[in-house]
Amino acid sequence: MYDVVISGAGPAGSHCAKVLAEAGYNVALIEKNTAWRKPCGGLVSSRVLKLYPEMKKLKTLKIVGAKLYSSDYIRLVYTRTDDKYSTIVDRLDFDDLIRNVAIDAGAKLFDRNLSFDFVSKAGVLSGVKTKTKEGGKEYLGKIVILADGMSSRLAIRSGLRSKWTVEDIGRTKAAILEGEHNLGETYGHLFFQHYMGYAWLFPMGERRFNIGCGTFGDANSKFNLNEIFNDFLQEPKIKELVPESNYKIIWSAAYPVPANGVLINSLYANNLMLIGDTAGFVSPITGEGIYQSIFSAQASAEVAIEALEREDYSAAMLKKYRRHPKVKQIVGNFKTKLRLRKFFYEEQGKNLSEMFARAEKDHAYRDEALNMFFSKD
Ligand SMILES: Cc1cc2nc3c(=O)[nH]c(=O)nc-3n(C[C@H](O)[C@H](O)[C@H](O)COP(=O)(O)OP(=O)(O)OC[C@H]3O[C@@H](n4cnc5c(N)ncnc54)[C@H](O)[C@@H]3O)c2cc1C
């Protein structure tokens, strides 16, 4: 019997496990496969670096800003004026690091366990059933937290949300490539398209970078992801940044992201909370979700601690998660971003081009425009 059973040991699940274990609670952290590299651009915000000073061990680059491009390559450059920085990680290393911090704090990791159903006792949700090589297992807990990402079967089984529709998601593909690049080592590059989509180039070192692309909304069914990816690499302006014709592919994969913000009506039920990608904590403009997932995990862990102290695991108690200031802040920010996304992509991306062109000349406007993409730490 655990205090909390967490399904999924990605950034959200592992962070949640760490906070709970540090508070002295018994946590079972269930993961289907720790050797899985989550498809991702790997851009990690300074807010996460602050929470995890251990990340210095990864010796990743210091990213001090972003270069944003409209579909006709008008550029808006953001450079931090404080001493904070973001970084680009390989998700295998990053997820391992966060998971190990949780284990060091006392959480128990159960790898190669695929959660597929809930345990219910007398009608009360009381744990998670998993499949392992050795057969089925059950992990019992007072609270269950779902952090098993986009593909969470349990989220659907809980009845809190239904399956994603094609309009609910972004379709994305990412790769880590090795070879010559002219990206520099201090900026991430983000390219908005004339359709509902974007691409990115993130430097990871002198000869390594993460590249990817994605679509949203109606573009999901109009465009083929692999074609977009290959065409992007062939664009003359992109060739200036990544000139080689045959990069060594270190890794490549496609995966969906939640595209329409947090599912505020699907965050909790009796004995249950949903966090991270499972609950839609991903920016509708940039697809950034690591920071938001970790902060949703922090909020859920704080509420779980209070629930455990009061021995009250009811929905009425867990509602505090939805009302947590950090969750409310992210929800509000995403709502604004959704409206902005609609505006940016209107008329084949013309609005964004005009915005970036005006920002080049007008510095006050430039700051306003940048605020639409980046939220303050
Ligand atoms: C192509 C792409 C690029 C992205 N780029 C960025 C970026 O540059 N920066 C950024 O901030 N965000 C980015 N994101 C979003 C980011 O990857 C997610 O928001 C973040 O990983 C969410 O963390 P999580 O812990 O909620 O979910 P996940 O990282 O998906 O972790 C879920 C965990 O649960 C496990 N799991 C799944 N099913 C089960 C099961 N049935 N039983 C047990 N375990 C299970 C998985 O193996 C995994 O370890 C990107 C996403 C994609 C798809």
The ligand as a Tripos MOL2 file, in Angstrom:
@<TRIPOS>MOLECULE
LIG
   53    58     1     0     0
SMALL
NO_CHARGES

@<TRIPOS>ATOM
      1 C1          8.0930   16.3980  -31.0230 C.3       1 LIG1
      2 C2          7.8840   17.1300  -29.7320 C.ar      1 LIG1
      3 C3          8.7110   18.2030  -29.4200 C.ar      1 LIG1
      4 C4          8.5800   18.8550  -28.1810 C.ar      1 LIG1
      5 N1          9.4770   19.8370  -27.8570 N.ar      1 LIG1
      6 C5          9.4380   20.4080  -26.6390 C.ar      1 LIG1
      7 C6         10.4350   21.3290  -26.2240 C.ar      1 LIG1
      8 O1         11.4130   21.6050  -26.9480 O.2       1 LIG1
      9 N2         10.3330   21.8710  -24.9870 N.ar      1 LIG1
     10 C7          9.2940   21.5790  -24.1560 C.ar      1 LIG1
     11 O2          9.2340   22.1450  -23.0460 O.2       1 LIG1
     12 N3          8.3540   20.6890  -24.5070 N.ar      1 LIG1
     13 C8          8.4000   20.0910  -25.7070 C.ar      1 LIG1
     14 N4          7.4690   19.1380  -26.0530 N.ar      1 LIG1
     15 C9          6.4380   18.7700  -25.0730 C.3       1 LIG1
     16 C10         7.0510   17.8700  -23.9840 C.3       1 LIG1
     17 O3          7.7070   16.7820  -24.5920 O.3       1 LIG1
     18 C11         5.9710   17.3740  -23.0400 C.3       1 LIG1
     19 O4          5.1260   18.4310  -22.6810 O.3       1 LIG1
     20 C12         6.5650   16.7510  -21.7720 C.3       1 LIG1
     21 O5          7.3790   15.6560  -22.0990 O.3       1 LIG1
     22 C13         5.4350   16.3190  -20.8560 C.3       1 LIG1
     23 O6          5.9320   15.5830  -19.7810 O.3       1 LIG1
     24 P1          5.0230   14.4670  -19.0890 P.3       1 LIG1
     25 O7          5.8350   13.9200  -18.0000 O.co2     1 LIG1
     26 O8          3.6760   15.0260  -18.8280 O.co2     1 LIG1
     27 O9          4.7840   13.3740  -20.2380 O.3       1 LIG1
     28 P2          5.8310   12.4530  -20.9910 P.3       1 LIG1
     29 O10         7.1260   13.1450  -21.1280 O.co2     1 LIG1
     30 O11         5.1450   11.9920  -22.2180 O.co2     1 LIG1
     31 O12         6.0670   11.2340  -20.0110 O.3       1 LIG1
     32 C14         5.0970   10.2240  -19.8620 C.3       1 LIG1
     33 C15         5.7830    9.0230  -19.2570 C.3       1 LIG1
     34 O13         4.8020    8.0200  -19.0200 O.3       1 LIG1
     35 C16         5.2510    6.7780  -19.5310 C.3       1 LIG1
     36 N5          4.0640    5.9940  -19.8860 N.ar      1 LIG1
     37 C17         3.2350    6.1750  -20.9400 C.ar      1 LIG1
     38 N6          2.2390    5.2740  -20.9200 N.ar      1 LIG1
     39 C18         2.4520    4.5030  -19.8260 C.ar      1 LIG1
     40 C19         1.7580    3.4050  -19.2620 C.ar      1 LIG1
     41 N7          0.6330    2.9170  -19.8010 N.pl3     1 LIG1
     42 N8          2.2600    2.8440  -18.1280 N.ar      1 LIG1
     43 C20         3.3940    3.3220  -17.5520 C.ar      1 LIG1
     44 N9          4.0880    4.3700  -18.0510 N.ar      1 LIG1
     45 C21         3.6190    4.9530  -19.1670 C.ar      1 LIG1
     46 C22         6.1310    7.1550  -20.7270 C.3       1 LIG1
     47 O14         7.0400    6.1110  -21.0370 O.3       1 LIG1
     48 C23         6.8190    8.4120  -20.2110 C.3       1 LIG1
     49 O15         7.9810    8.1360  -19.5060 O.3       1 LIG1
     50 C24         7.5600   18.4800  -27.2750 C.ar      1 LIG1
     51 C25         6.7140   17.4150  -27.6090 C.ar      1 LIG1
     52 C26         6.8730   16.7430  -28.8090 C.ar      1 LIG1
     53 C27         5.9880   15.5690  -29.1290 C.3       1 LIG1
@<TRIPOS>BOND
     1     1     2 1
     2     2     3 ar
     3     2    52 ar
     4     3     4 ar
     5     4     5 ar
     6     4    50 ar
     7     5     6 ar
     8     6     7 ar
     9     6    13 1
    10     7     8 2
    11     7     9 ar
    12     9    10 ar
    13    10    11 2
    14    10    12 ar
    15    12    13 ar
    16    13    14 ar
    17    14    15 1
    18    14    50 ar
    19    15    16 1
    20    16    17 1
    21    16    18 1
    22    18    19 1
    23    18    20 1
    24    20    21 1
    25    20    22 1
    26    22    23 1
    27    23    24 1
    28    24    25 2
    29    24    26 1
    30    24    27 1
    31    27    28 1
    32    28    29 2
    33    28    30 1
    34    28    31 1
    35    31    32 1
    36    32    33 1
    37    33    34 1
    38    33    48 1
    39    34    35 1
    40    35    36 1
    41    35    46 1
    42    36    37 ar
    43    36    45 ar
    44    37    38 ar
    45    38    39 ar
    46    39    40 ar
    47    39    45 ar
    48    40    41 1
    49    40    42 ar
    50    42    43 ar
    51    43    44 ar
    52    44    45 ar
    53    46    47 1
    54    46    48 1
    55    48    49 1
    56    50    51 ar
    57    51    52 ar
    58    52    53 1
@<TRIPOS>SUBSTRUCTURE
     1 LIG1         1 GROUP 0 **** ****
